[in-house]
Amino acid sequence: MMFSRNYCSTYSSISFLFVAANAAFSDSSSCPVVSSADEICAPESQQVNFYLFTRKTANSPFEINYNNIEEAPFLPSAPLKIMIHGYTGWKDYSPNMELRPAYFKKSDYNLLSIDWSILGKEGCYVEATRNVKPVGQCVARMLEKIVYVRREMKPEDVHVIGFSLGAHVAGFVGKSLVQFKAKRITGLDPALPLFDDLFNSGSSLSKEDAEFVDVIHSNGGMKGKSFDVGHIDFYANGGSLQPGCATTNTSCHHVRAVEIFAESIYSESGFYGFECSSLMHYMSTCCGETPNTERGRGWVRLGEYVDNTSRGSYYFDTSDKHPLALGKACVP
């Protein structure tokens, strides 16, 4: 219950100061920009790397390239989760460091961490946004190759998860797949700067990118988007500021979407959102303190086990510390 949309629009303006400062104080000559996926998809380029983690290889991942897919230790009966970091990230940064232990705590999974850190390094945000498309195209090529070579890997078991700028990479994975359509893409606080209505030209994650796109918002109007992106969008504590984070610590608010999704994998109480007529209605009355059931939707679980037939905008509350899940609750 944090911000009105007008307040968020003010913060949206502030987010562009981040972009301007980034451009002003960076040495653009050291910021790589890729014009096509062909430049980075070859194994020798080492600009987009793929690491397979299973419970057995959790501490020593198998690095996959186009030439060793047959030897990769995929678990035949386990789902395949593709995890994509954002700006300044790498294979062991969010969402990877939160999601890997959460998934392995629950069951067996094939977790493929994408490392495109060279193309999204610190001080190069503007250039990183231009690299989103070719990185997504490269990941799509690898996924199609994996599904073709390893027939036990079914397209319907592929789930792409992207955090921040990585959410838009995930969108381009979906846009670029030719052999099959992505079953599910999850966007965790998709990045806002240079991806708003003014600058966006079809480059953002959207509901067209997969059969089902679910999104969790936690720092809307600052580092993340504050408006609907997918088939279903969930707004944590109003979607802008998170309890337990200092107001000015945008990174804490931003990564909370990842922490929520990670906890949803094993939480017994779970996270549940409810429909509301507006953000202001949510902020003032908890949507009447009961979910809107006129259309039979009621509470909708979010995170790993979201109902993929649900649609719309939902709001939910969390605790200010771990465990974050409050179950079916709204804190006025």
N, C-alpha and C positions, 0 to 999 in steps of 0.2 A: 504494500500500500504506500508507494513511494512518490510517484510523480504524476501529474497530469500530462497529457500529450503536448500542451503548449510549453510546459517546463522542459519536456524532453526535446522539443525542437530547439530550445536555447542550447541545450547540451549538444545537440547535433551540430550546431555552429562551432562549438568548442572543439568538437572532434576534428574539424578541419584545420584548426590551429596546430593540432598534432601532425597532420600531413604537411603543413607549411613548414613547421619547425624541422621536421624530418628531412625535407628537401633542402632547406637552407643550410643545415649543419652536416650534411652527408657529402662524401666525395663520390659523385655519381660515376666517376671513371672506374671505381672499384665495385660498382653495382652491376652484376650481370643481368642482361635482358635477352631473353630467348625469343626468336621470331617464329620457330616452328618446333614441333615435337621431335622431328627427325634429328635435331641437334643434340637432344638429351636422352633419347630412349636407348641408344646403344650402350651396352654394358661398360665399355671403355670410357664413356663420358663421365661416369661417377657423379652425375648431378641429380639424378633421381634414383634412389636406392630402395630396395624392397627386402624387408627382414621378416621371416616367418618365425613366430613364437608359438609353441605349444607348452603344455605343462612340463613335458620332458626337456624342452629346449629353452625354458624360461630365462636361464642365465647365459645361454650360448645360442643365440638365434642363428638360423640358417639364412644366409644372404642369397636371394633368388635372382637369377637373370634368365634371359631367354634360352640359354643353352643348358641349364641344369634343372629345369622344372620337373623332369621325370624323377630326379634323385631327391627332390625336396620332401621332407618328412611330414607331408600332410596327413591328418587324421581323416580317413575316408568318410566316417559317419558324423563328423562334427561340422557345425556351421563355419562359414568363412566371414570374418569381420575385417574390414579394411579401415585402418585408422590413419587419419591425416592431420598433421599438426598445422599450426598457423605461422604467422610472421614471427621470426626469431626462434622458432622451435626446431626440434630435431626428433629422432626416433624415440628418445627417452624423455621427451618433454610432453606436456599436456597435448592431447588427451591420453597419450600412451601410458604415462606413469600412473594415472588413476585407473584406467580401464583394464589394463592387463591383469593386475592382481585381483580386481573385482571379478572379472570373467573366470579366472582360474580358481577362485574361491568357490565359484558356483558349479562349474562343470568343465568338460573338455571342449576346447575351441581351437580353430585355426585363426590366429591373429596375425594379420599382415600389416606391419607398420611401414608407412611410406616416409622416407627421409628426403626432403627437398630443401634442406637447410642452406645449401650453397646459394640457392635462388631466392631465398627469403631472409637473408641475414640482416642483422641490426643496422639501422641507418639507411636502409634501402627499401622503405615501404612502397614508394611509388613504383619502383621497378618490380617489386615482388607482386604487386597487383597485376602487372603486365605479364608476369610469368605464370599466373594462375591457369590460364587456358592451356598452354603447352604441357604443363605438369599434369593436368587432368587428362589430357589426351594420351599422355604416356602411360598413366595408370590404367586407363581404359584398354589400351593395347595389351598390357600385361595381363589384365583380368581375362580378356578374351583368349589369350594364349594359354593361361592356366586351365580354363574351362575346356578348351579344345584338347590339350595334352592329357590332363588328368580328368578323365570322364566321370570319376566319382564326385568331382566338385560340380554341383548342380547350380545353375544360375539363380534358382529360387532360394538358395541358401546363402547368397552373397548380400551382405549388409555393409554399406559404406557410411562411415562416421567421420565428420570433419568438424574441427574446432576453429572458430574465428575465421581467418583467411582460408583455412583448410576446408571450411564449409563450402566456400565458393569453388575450391578445387574439386570437392566432391560433386558439386553441381556439374562441372565440366566433365567429370568421369561419366556421369549419367548422360550428358549431352553427346558424348563422343562414342558411346557404345553402339556398335552396329549389329553384332551377332545376337544380342539379346538386350532386353530393357532391364535396367536395374530394378530389383524388387523393392528395395528400401534404401533411402538415404536419410540420415539423421544429421541435422545442423545444430551444433552447440554454440549458441550466441554468435551467429554469422556476422562477420566484420561489417561495420558501417562505412568508415572512411573510404571514399571513392566508389562506394557501391550503393549510394542513395539514388533517389529518383533523378537528381540533376546530372550525375555522372554515369549512372548505370545505363548500359546499352545492350541489355540481354546477357550480361556477364555474371549476374548474381545467381545464387542458388534459387531455384523456383520449383513449384510443384509439377512442372512439366518434365523434370529431370529423372523421375523414377515413378514406379507404380504407386508408391507411398512415400511422402516426404513429411517427416515430423521434426519440429524445431522447438528448442528450449531457449528462451530469452532471459538474460540475467543482467545485462549492462546496456540496455537499450538507450540510444541517443548519445552514447559516448563511444565505446569501442565496438558495441554491437548494435544491430538493427532494432528499432523499436516498433516495427510494424510487421504484419503477417507475411510469411515467406512460403510456407508449405501448405499441405492439405490440412494440417492441424498444427497450431502454434500454442505453446504454453508459456505463460509469463510468471516467472518466479517472483513473489513478493511485489507484484506490480511490474516487474520486468526491467527495472533500472538500477536500483541500489539494493544490496543484500545485507540483512542483519548479520552482525559479527564482523563486518568489514568497515574500516575507516572510510568516511565519505569520499575522501580524495584518492583512495587506493583503488583505482579503476581496474587494475589487474586482478585484485581479489574479487571484485564484483563480476568481472568477465569470466574468470575460470570457474565460478560457482556453478555454471551450467554443466560443466564437465563433472564436477563433484556430485551434483544431483543425479546425473545419468549413471555414474559409477555406482552410487549407493542404491539406485533402483534395481540393479542387477541382483542384489542379494537381500535387500531390505524386506523384513517381514510385514511391516506396516505399510510400506509403499508410499508413493506420491500420487495424489489425485487432484485433478483440476476440475473446475466447474465453469459453465458458461455464465456470462454476465452481459448485460446490455451495453455496458461501457466501462472504461477504466475508472471513471469517476464513481460509478455505481459500486464498483468493487472497493474502491478506497473508502467510501463513506459508510457502506452498510454490509459489506461482505456479500453483496448480491442478495440481500434479504436473509443472509445467514443460512440459506438452503439452496442447493443447486436448482437450476432451471430444469424442470422435468416435463414441461409442456410438450416437447417434441420427443420425449422418452429417452433423453440422453443421460441426464443425471450426472453422477460423478464419472469421470473418465481417468483411468490410470495412465500415467505417463512414464516415459523412460523406456527401458528395454522391452517391457511387456505391454506396450501401448496397443490399443485396439486399432488395427489398421483400417477399420471401416468408419472410424470417427472423423468428423470434420469440424472446423471452426476455430474460434479463439477461446482459450481457457486460462483461468487464473488459479494460482495455488500459493499456499504459504509454506514456509519452512522454519525450522528452528534456527537460532543464531550460532549453533555449534553442532558438531557431529554427535550422534546421528541427526541428520537434517530432516528426515521424513517425519511428517505429522499425521499421515493417513488421511482420512476424510475430515479435514478440519480447516477452518478459516479463523484467523486471529484478528479480531477487529481492532 
